[in-house]
Amino acid sequence: MKVNKEFNTVAILIIGNEILSGKTQDTNLNFIATRCNDLGYSLKEVRVVRDDKKQIIKSLRELSKMYNNVFTTGGIGPTHDDITAECVAIAFKRKLVLNKKAHKLLIDHYKNLDIELNESRLKMAKIPTKAKLIKNSVSSAPGFKVKNVWVLAGVPKIMQAMFLEDIEPQLNKGKKIFSKSIKILKPEGDIAEFLSTLQSNYKKIDIGSYPFYTPPNIGTTIIFRGYENKSINNAIKLLCKYLTKAKIQFLE
Amino acid sequence: MKVNKEFNTVAILIIGNEILSGKTQDTNLNFIATRCNDLGYSLKEVRVVRDDKKQIIKSLRELSKMYNNVFTTGGIGPTHDDITAECVAIAFKRKLVLNKKAHKLLIDHYKNLDIELNESRLKMAKIPTKAKLIKNSVSSAPGFKVKNVWVLAGVPKIMQAMFLEDIEPQLNKGKKIFSKSIKILKPEGDIAEFLSTLQSNYKKIDIGSYPFYTPPNIGTTIIFRGYENKSINNAIKLLCKYLTKAKIQFLE
């Protein structure tokens, strides 16, 4: 799959010290990656950075230039370490202002819960100018989109709701990416040469080889991925023929 | 914690299409992050990139310049999509040659297993010049270090063995990073203002606020992190006093 021919390219920017200190195992990457794959969007790069203004601003600018869509997660809550909105404003030279729609959402939400909409919570309605809000059906405080950057919550449940309910319906479906895999209980060195030749003959698809090593299960998963389903099926046929001849058992 | 005063800074470069397609949930980030934290090393950034030469070379050069240590995972196996060694050689202007020590390791390993050391497997002994090998007690094929870049396997079991058995003993212990946390069953908006003041008064430590939202468990974990244990304890005391006064229950 040639990179430069694609237009539905994606990057993710994960913002949060908790991931980098090892306290939290990130799951947002895998969720967005899986959704992008199903939607025909091609995730090209992920960065994880600290709650550090300079680092966030630099990453926002770089990724926004390099890819068609950027999804950020984390840093849009009410506390002092939530600095994503401020960084997005600086990165794209916007002002950070009290967004009327967002303000209304918070007023209604906290009124219903009989909780005070204090100064800290009000911060969640301070959003860069000319941003489009992203709906949060879980806890109201919205995400937002500036240029090609979609700014999402870090809490998985909220991030997932934003993505599934508001973002996906807005994304044009990309060209479908097909993916199939074959599993063998042999080390990848046994089939490396054949796979290399196969990849050379099928340049328009990606053939990936992924060893697994969890004794007694030792083996290799071979993944075929690309826009051309016919090429994938043909390549798989050739591999299966080879495996049969070499007396290597496989699971499709 | 000021960034520029630190010398034990770390970045991770995760190489592999399988993470970006969502097929595989990465666990290497969390493992290395946790070890770095325990060793007093400060993980500043993580990037995940495709099996793409240009992207890998660019990331290697950038991260190697910005941080004291870079750990890469993935792409050092025997198949056509394993291109990390080649990229490291190009990035740091070294030649990729058959490393005698690595060759010997492979000869012995495959002889013991009565498996053919074929041309594909031999690729795992092709390593940039002037590299230092990293021991692999699981499957022999070594990792290696070039400049400040430690090149590790992607299979978690192998990566972990390399890290624990060979790399950790070589790392000078950094200044111990202390970390303590308090959990409350209240949304973070309830304590955001107090935390902000607390952070302003304790600038040498990091105070992080992490909401969790898995009904019926909704609440906030507050994490105190830094080199000064005394400051952490003092800040925690003040928080607990505040929570008691505000009648918010907490778990230390």
Boltz contact constraints between the chains, C-beta under 6 A:
constraints:
  - contact:
      token1: [A, 17]
      token2: [B, 208]
      max_distance: 6.0
  - contact:
      token1: [A, 18]
      token2: [B, 210]
      max_distance: 6.0
  - contact:
      token1: [A, 20]
      token2: [B, 33]
      max_distance: 6.0
  - contact:
      token1: [A, 20]
      token2: [B, 43]
      max_distance: 6.0
  - contact:
      token1: [A, 21]
      token2: [B, 37]
      max_distance: 6.0
  - contact:
      token1: [A, 22]
      token2: [B, 30]
      max_distance: 6.0
  - contact:
      token1: [A, 22]
      token2: [B, 33]
      max_distance: 6.0
  - contact:
      token1: [A, 22]
      token2: [B, 34]
      max_distance: 6.0
  - contact:
      token1: [A, 22]
      token2: [B, 37]
      max_distance: 6.0
  - contact:
      token1: [A, 25]
      token2: [B, 30]
      max_distance: 6.0
  - contact:
      token1: [A, 30]
      token2: [B, 22]
      max_distance: 6.0
  - contact:
      token1: [A, 30]
      token2: [B, 25]
      max_distance: 6.0
  - contact:
      token1: [A, 33]
      token2: [B, 20]
      max_distance: 6.0
  - contact:
      token1: [A, 33]
      token2: [B, 22]
      max_distance: 6.0
  - contact:
      token1: [A, 34]
      token2: [B, 22]
      max_distance: 6.0
  - contact:
      token1: [A, 37]
      token2: [B, 21]
      max_distance: 6.0
  - contact:
      token1: [A, 37]
      token2: [B, 22]
      max_distance: 6.0
  - contact:
      token1: [A, 43]
      token2: [B, 20]
      max_distance: 6.0
  - contact:
      token1: [A, 45]
      token2: [B, 49]
      max_distance: 6.0
  - contact:
      token1: [A, 46]
      token2: [B, 48]
      max_distance: 6.0
  - contact:
      token1: [A, 47]
      token2: [B, 47]
      max_distance: 6.0
  - contact:
      token1: [A, 48]
      token2: [B, 46]
      max_distance: 6.0
  - contact:
      token1: [A, 49]
      token2: [B, 45]
      max_distance: 6.0
  - contact:
      token1: [A, 77]
      token2: [B, 188]
      max_distance: 6.0
  - contact:
      token1: [A, 78]
      token2: [B, 188]
      max_distance: 6.0
  - contact:
      token1: [A, 78]
      token2: [B, 189]
      max_distance: 6.0
  - contact:
      token1: [A, 78]
      token2: [B, 192]
      max_distance: 6.0
  - contact:
      token1: [A, 79]
      token2: [B, 188]
      max_distance: 6.0
  - contact:
      token1: [A, 79]
      token2: [B, 192]
      max_distance: 6.0
  - contact:
      token1: [A, 79]
      token2: [B, 195]
      max_distance: 6.0
  - contact:
      token1: [A, 79]
      token2: [B, 209]
      max_distance: 6.0
  - contact:
      token1: [A, 80]
      token2: [B, 196]
      max_distance: 6.0
  - contact:
      token1: [A, 80]
      token2: [B, 199]
      max_distance: 6.0
  - contact:
      token1: [A, 81]
      token2: [B, 208]
      max_distance: 6.0
  - contact:
      token1: [A, 120]
      token2: [B, 189]
      max_distance: 6.0
  - contact:
      token1: [A, 120]
      token2: [B, 192]
      max_distance: 6.0
  - contact:
      token1: [A, 120]
      token2: [B, 193]
      max_distance: 6.0
  - contact:
      token1: [A, 121]
      token2: [B, 189]
      max_distance: 6.0
  - contact:
      token1: [A, 155]
      token2: [B, 211]
      max_distance: 6.0
  - contact:
      token1: [A, 155]
      token2: [B, 213]
      max_distance: 6.0
  - contact:
      token1: [A, 157]
      token2: [B, 213]
      max_distance: 6.0
  - contact:
      token1: [A, 188]
      token2: [B, 77]
      max_distance: 6.0
  - contact:
      token1: [A, 188]
      token2: [B, 78]
      max_distance: 6.0
  - contact:
      token1: [A, 188]
      token2: [B, 79]
      max_distance: 6.0
  - contact:
      token1: [A, 189]
      token2: [B, 78]
      max_distance: 6.0
  - contact:
      token1: [A, 189]
      token2: [B, 120]
      max_distance: 6.0
  - contact:
      token1: [A, 189]
      token2: [B, 121]
      max_distance: 6.0
  - contact:
      token1: [A, 192]
      token2: [B, 78]
      max_distance: 6.0
  - contact:
      token1: [A, 192]
      token2: [B, 79]
      max_distance: 6.0
  - contact:
      token1: [A, 192]
      token2: [B, 120]
      max_distance: 6.0
  - contact:
      token1: [A, 193]
      token2: [B, 120]
      max_distance: 6.0
  - contact:
      token1: [A, 195]
      token2: [B, 79]
      max_distance: 6.0
  - contact:
      token1: [A, 196]
      token2: [B, 80]
      max_distance: 6.0
  - contact:
      token1: [A, 199]
      token2: [B, 80]
      max_distance: 6.0
  - contact:
      token1: [A, 208]
      token2: [B, 17]
      max_distance: 6.0
  - contact:
      token1: [A, 208]
      token2: [B, 81]
      max_distance: 6.0
  - contact:
      token1: [A, 209]
      token2: [B, 79]
      max_distance: 6.0
  - contact:
      token1: [A, 210]
      token2: [B, 18]
      max_distance: 6.0
  - contact:
      token1: [A, 211]
      token2: [B, 155]
      max_distance: 6.0
  - contact:
      token1: [A, 213]
      token2: [B, 155]
      max_distance: 6.0
  - contact:
      token1: [A, 213]
      token2: [B, 157]
      max_distance: 6.0
